Amino acid sequence: MQTSLISPTESSTQHMIDLQLPSFNLTEDGLAELYTFLQYLKFKYKTDLEGAIDAVEEELDSLECEKSLNGAEETIAWSKVKANLGLV
């Protein structure tokens, strides 16, 4: 279970909440929505949600890697990227 501490960055006199996120088997779209929502909470309420955001990012990254390894996603050669940017 991923744990993140929510606390305002402006004042330490506010109450802190220990937030525990259970393991979810969300789809990639669900994880993307959760990521966006956590970013929204972070900026709107100036809370420290880095632990939760990092966990969701890691899960999204692992899904992207799986899709690439399985050939489900189109891949681009690094040499082609560099050539398109004029680096070679």
N, C-alpha and C positions, 0 to 999 in steps of 0.2 A: 504494500500500500504506500503510495507516494504521499508525503506530508509536506505541506507548505505553510509558512507562517504569514498571516495577513496582519500587517501593521502599517499605519499611516507614516509617511516619510516626513510630514510637516511637524507633527507634535508627538512626543512620547507619552503624553498624558492620556491618550486615548487607550481604549481596551484593545488587547491583542486577541486574535482568534486563531486557534490551531485548526487548520483545515486539512482533513485527510481525504484524499481522492482514492476511491476504490479502483481496482483494475476493471476497465471497461473493454468490451470487444466492439468498439465503434468502427464504422466504415471510415474510409478516408475522408469522405465529405463531412461526416459527423465530427471527426477529429479536427478538421479544418475550421468548422464552426466553433468548436470548443476553444481552439487556439485564438480565434478572433474575439470571442467573448472574454477570455482571460486577459487579452491585451486591452480590451475596452475597460474592464474593471481596474486593471493596473493604472491606466492613465486617468480615468475619471476620478477614482478614489485615492490615487497616489499610494497604492498598496504594493507590497513586495510579494509578487507572485512568481518570481523567477524560477523557483523549484518546480512549480506546476507547469509553467510555460516550457521549461526545458524538457520535462518529461513528455509533453505532447509533441514537441519538435522532434525528439528522438524517435517517437513512434511513427510520425509522419515520414521521417527520413528512412526508417527501416522499411516502410511500405513502398517508398519510391525505389529503394535498392532492390527489393524483391521483384517489383515489376520490371525493372531494367534487366535483372539477371534472368528472368523468365522469358525475356523477349517480348513482353506485353507492351512495352513503350519503345518508341523510336529513340535511338541514341545517335549522337553526333560525335564524330571523332574530334579529339582535342586539336589535332593539326588543322582541321577544317575551321574550328573556332578561331584559332590564332590567325589563319589566313584571312578570314572574314574581317578580323580586327586590324589587319595590316601589320601584324607582328612578325611575319616571316616573309 
